[in-house]
């Protein structure tokens, strides 16, 4: 009986010790290095190659997803709904799965700027979330223009 009590106590102590030591939860957010577009870049409205998006994502544990958001900054960020007759403010809100990776190099031309997009200042935001739910973001200013040079890759 004494051995049974001893083994039970030792088992409980091991379990409690394991639980107390497993406080190593991931609290570090992912790292985003946006390579292109650079801050202030002009992007061509109606181009055929799409926005050249290049970045490196990394995490100390495991990545989950990233989100690209583009929205107008026409009026210093009050998000006005004013438009001209022949144009439409351009916006993007698109998520991508990168689960299972610790490091990811993104190089894409998937996001197209339609020919009727309103020229002007925009914000490009990248949000990255890791498997533990930590999130980081980076923001850059871009300009949509009808006479910008189209990126060739």
C-alpha positions as CSV (number, residue, x, y, z in Angstrom):
1,X,0.0,0.0,0.0
2,X,2.9,2.3,0.8
3,X,4.4,1.7,-2.6
4,X,1.1,2.5,-4.3
5,X,0.8,5.8,-2.4
6,X,4.5,6.6,-3.2
7,X,4.0,5.9,-6.9
8,X,0.8,8.0,-7.0
9,X,2.5,10.9,-5.3
10,X,5.5,10.7,-7.6
11,X,3.2,10.5,-10.6
12,X,1.3,13.6,-9.5
13,X,4.5,15.5,-8.8
14,X,5.8,14.7,-12.3
15,X,2.5,15.8,-13.9
16,X,2.5,19.0,-11.9
17,X,6.1,19.7,-12.7
18,X,5.4,19.1,-16.5
19,X,2.4,21.4,-16.5
20,X,4.4,24.1,-14.6
21,X,7.3,23.9,-17.0
22,X,5.2,24.0,-20.2
23,X,4.6,27.7,-19.8
24,X,6.7,28.2,-22.9
25,X,3.8,29.4,-25.0
26,X,4.7,31.2,-28.2
27,X,4.2,34.9,-27.7
28,X,6.5,36.1,-30.5
29,X,4.9,37.5,-33.6
30,X,6.0,36.7,-37.1
31,X,8.6,38.9,-39.0
32,X,7.6,40.5,-42.3
33,X,10.2,41.9,-44.6
34,X,8.4,43.7,-47.5
35,X,10.7,44.0,-50.5
36,X,8.3,45.3,-53.1
37,X,6.5,47.5,-53.6
38,X,8.6,50.0,-51.7
39,X,7.2,52.9,-49.9
40,X,6.1,55.6,-52.4
41,X,6.1,53.3,-55.4
42,X,3.8,54.2,-58.3
43,X,1.8,51.2,-59.7
44,X,0.2,51.1,-63.1
45,X,-3.6,51.2,-63.3
46,X,-4.9,48.6,-65.8
47,X,-1.5,46.9,-66.2
48,X,-1.3,43.3,-67.4
49,X,1.3,42.0,-65.0
50,X,-0.4,42.7,-61.7
51,X,1.1,44.2,-58.5
52,X,4.7,42.9,-58.0
53,X,4.5,41.7,-54.4
54,X,7.7,40.3,-52.9
55,X,8.4,39.7,-49.2
56,X,9.9,37.3,-46.7
57,X,7.8,35.9,-43.8
58,X,9.3,34.1,-40.9
59,X,8.4,32.9,-37.4
60,X,10.2,31.4,-34.5
61,X,7.7,28.5,-34.4
62,X,5.3,28.1,-37.4
63,X,3.5,30.5,-39.8
64,X,-0.2,30.3,-40.4
65,X,-1.4,32.9,-42.9
66,X,-0.9,36.3,-44.4
67,X,-3.4,38.9,-45.5
68,X,-2.9,41.6,-48.1
69,X,-5.0,44.7,-47.7
70,X,-5.0,47.7,-50.0
71,X,-7.3,50.7,-49.4
72,X,-7.4,54.3,-50.5
73,X,-5.8,57.2,-48.6
74,X,-7.4,60.0,-50.7
75,X,-8.3,62.2,-47.7
76,X,-5.7,61.5,-45.1
77,X,-7.5,58.3,-43.9
78,X,-11.0,59.2,-43.2
79,X,-11.9,56.7,-46.0
80,X,-14.2,59.0,-48.0
81,X,-16.6,57.4,-50.4
82,X,-16.3,60.2,-52.9
83,X,-15.4,59.0,-56.4
84,X,-15.2,60.5,-59.9
85,X,-17.7,59.5,-62.5
86,X,-15.4,57.1,-64.4
87,X,-13.4,55.6,-61.6
88,X,-13.8,53.3,-58.6
89,X,-11.6,53.3,-55.5
90,X,-9.4,50.2,-55.6
91,X,-9.4,47.9,-52.6
92,X,-8.1,44.4,-51.8
93,X,-8.6,42.1,-48.8
94,X,-7.1,38.7,-49.6
95,X,-5.8,36.0,-47.4
96,X,-3.2,33.3,-48.1
97,X,-2.4,30.1,-46.3
98,X,1.2,29.4,-45.4
99,X,0.7,26.9,-42.6
100,X,3.3,24.4,-42.0
101,X,6.2,26.8,-42.9
102,X,8.6,28.6,-40.6
103,X,10.0,30.7,-43.5
104,X,8.3,31.8,-46.7
105,X,9.4,33.8,-49.6
106,X,6.4,35.3,-51.4
107,X,6.8,36.5,-55.0
108,X,3.5,37.0,-56.8
109,X,1.7,39.1,-59.4
110,X,-1.8,37.9,-58.6
111,X,-3.4,41.2,-57.6
112,X,-4.5,43.1,-60.7
113,X,-5.4,46.8,-60.7
114,X,-8.5,47.3,-62.9
115,X,-8.4,50.0,-65.6
116,X,-11.2,51.9,-63.9
117,X,-9.4,52.2,-60.5
118,X,-9.2,55.7,-59.1
119,X,-5.7,57.2,-59.3
120,X,-4.2,58.5,-56.1
121,X,-2.6,57.6,-52.8
122,X,-3.3,54.1,-51.2
123,X,-2.1,52.1,-48.3
124,X,-0.7,48.6,-48.7
125,X,-0.9,46.6,-45.5
126,X,0.5,43.1,-44.9
127,X,-0.7,41.2,-41.8
128,X,1.0,37.9,-40.9
129,X,-0.3,35.4,-38.3
130,X,1.5,32.5,-36.8
131,X,0.1,29.2,-35.6
132,X,-0.2,30.5,-32.0
133,X,-2.3,33.4,-33.2
134,X,0.3,36.1,-32.8
135,X,0.0,38.8,-35.5
136,X,2.4,41.3,-37.0
137,X,1.8,43.9,-39.7
138,X,3.6,46.3,-42.0
139,X,2.2,49.2,-43.9
140,X,3.5,51.1,-46.9
141,X,2.3,54.0,-49.0
142,X,1.7,53.4,-52.8
143,X,0.3,55.5,-55.6
144,X,-1.9,54.2,-58.3
145,X,-1.3,56.0,-61.6
146,X,-2.2,55.8,-65.2
147,X,1.3,56.7,-66.3
148,X,3.4,54.6,-63.9
149,X,5.9,52.2,-65.4
150,X,4.7,48.6,-65.5
151,X,6.8,46.2,-63.6
152,X,8.5,43.5,-65.7
153,X,9.7,40.4,-63.9
